[in-house]
Amino acid sequence: MEHQPAASIFLSLQESALGHTMRSSPALYPAVEILHIIGFVVLVGSILALDLRLLGLGRAIAIQPMAQLLLPVSRAGFLVAISMGFLLFSADASHVVKNPAFQAKALLIVAALINIVIAHAIPWRHAEAWGKEASLGAKATALLSILLWLGVICAGRLIAYF
């Protein structure tokens, strides 16, 4: 019984006008899903490029200008992916919330966001001193970032199978 209020929130979302619209339009759900995927491609593509640079690939490219270019791109991709993901979720929230692949995806996103906060609070604070090579802390957060975001993609793909 203690989970009833949370379940009713998800059922309310699913039964809302938004959830109904997402389910009833033959074109809307697929369009939103495409935008969700595009958002994730932009997010993970930009993060992957920067993380690989931090790990030592492409040393001819300076880290700071690359970060100044790619971090806003990754933020935009995240905003598109998360907002479209919410719309997709609204269509069947009371069932999707129980899906173990969805739960894994949500936890991995939270872990990836925590990793970003840690990366910017600790290793990136001293980025001007790196020169052409990132610090060990920056490399560790970059490697973890790659693993977490790839995990998000895999878990997201598996939602359809659970």
C-alpha positions in Angstrom: 0.0 0.0 0.0 2.9 2.4 0.6 3.6 2.6 -3.2 0.0 3.5 -4.0 0.5 7.3 -4.0 3.5 7.0 -6.4 1.6 4.6 -8.6 -1.4 7.0 -8.7 0.9 9.8 -9.9 2.1 7.8 -12.8 -1.4 6.6 -13.6 -2.6 10.3 -13.4 0.2 11.3 -15.9 -0.8 8.4 -18.2 -4.5 9.3 -18.1 -3.8 13.1 -18.5 -4.5 15.0 -21.7 -0.8 14.7 -22.5 -0.7 10.9 -22.1 -3.9 10.6 -24.1 -2.6 12.8 -26.9 0.6 10.8 -27.0 -1.3 7.5 -27.3 -4.0 8.7 -29.7 -2.1 10.4 -32.4 -0.7 8.0 -35.0 2.2 10.4 -35.9 3.0 12.1 -32.7 4.5 9.2 -30.7 6.9 8.1 -33.6 7.9 11.8 -34.2 8.6 12.3 -30.5 10.6 9.0 -30.4 12.7 10.2 -33.4 13.4 13.5 -31.6 14.3 11.6 -28.4 16.8 9.5 -30.4 18.2 12.6 -32.1 18.6 14.3 -28.7 20.5 11.3 -27.4 22.7 11.1 -30.5 23.6 14.8 -30.0 24.2 14.3 -26.3 26.2 11.1 -26.4 28.0 12.0 -29.6 29.3 15.3 -28.2 30.1 13.8 -24.8 31.9 10.8 -26.4 34.1 13.1 -28.5 35.1 15.2 -25.5 35.6 12.2 -23.3 37.8 10.5 -25.9 39.9 13.7 -26.1 40.3 13.7 -22.3 41.4 10.1 -22.5 44.2 11.2 -24.9 42.8 10.8 -28.4 43.3 13.7 -30.8 46.0 15.5 -28.8 46.4 18.0 -31.7 43.0 19.4 -30.6 43.1 21.7 -27.5 40.9 20.5 -24.7 39.4 23.9 -23.7 38.2 25.1 -27.1 36.8 21.6 -27.7 34.9 21.7 -24.4 33.6 25.2 -25.1 32.2 24.0 -28.3 30.8 20.6 -27.2 29.5 21.2 -23.7 26.6 23.5 -24.9 25.9 21.0 -27.7 25.6 18.2 -25.1 23.3 20.3 -22.9 21.0 21.0 -25.8 21.0 17.3 -26.7 20.2 16.4 -23.1 17.3 18.9 -23.0 15.8 17.5 -26.2 16.3 13.9 -25.0 14.9 14.4 -21.5 11.9 16.4 -22.7 11.0 14.0 -25.5 11.6 11.1 -23.1 9.1 12.6 -20.6 6.5 12.8 -23.5 7.1 9.1 -24.4 6.9 8.2 -20.7 3.6 9.9 -20.3 1.9 7.6 -22.9 2.3 4.5 -20.6 3.8 5.8 -17.4 2.1 3.4 -15.0 3.6 0.4 -16.8 6.9 1.9 -17.9 7.8 2.9 -14.4 7.8 -0.8 -13.4 10.0 -1.8 -16.3 13.5 -2.9 -15.1 15.2 -1.6 -18.2 13.6 1.8 -17.7 14.6 1.8 -14.0 18.1 0.9 -15.0 18.1 3.7 -17.5 16.9 6.3 -15.0 19.5 5.2 -12.5 22.3 5.4 -15.1 21.2 8.9 -16.1 21.3 10.0 -12.5 24.7 8.4 -12.1 25.9 10.1 -15.3 24.7 13.5 -14.0 26.4 13.0 -10.7 29.6 12.1 -12.6 29.2 15.4 -14.5 28.9 17.4 -11.3 31.9 15.6 -9.8 33.9 16.2 -13.0 33.2 19.9 -13.1 33.6 20.4 -9.3 37.0 18.7 -9.0 39.2 17.9 -12.1 37.7 20.6 -14.4 38.4 23.2 -11.7 42.1 23.0 -12.6 41.7 22.5 -16.4 43.8 25.5 -17.3 46.8 23.7 -15.8 46.4 20.6 -17.9 48.1 21.7 -21.0 47.6 19.0 -23.7 46.9 16.2 -21.3 43.9 16.0 -18.9 44.5 15.1 -15.3 44.1 11.6 -14.0 40.8 12.7 -12.3 39.5 14.1 -15.6 40.4 10.9 -17.4 38.6 8.8 -14.7 35.4 10.8 -15.0 35.7 10.7 -18.8 36.0 6.9 -18.8 33.1 6.6 -16.3 31.1 9.0 -18.5 31.5 6.8 -21.6 30.5 3.7 -19.7 27.4 5.3 -18.1 26.1 7.0 -21.2 26.6 3.7 -23.2 24.7 2.0 -20.4 21.9 4.5 -20.7 21.6 3.8 -24.5 21.6 0.0 -23.9 19.0 0.2 -21.1 16.8 2.5 -23.2 16.9 0.1 -26.1 15.9 -2.8 -23.8 12.8 -1.0 -22.5 10.8 -2.5 -25.4 11.7 -6.0 -24.4 10.6 -6.0 -20.8 
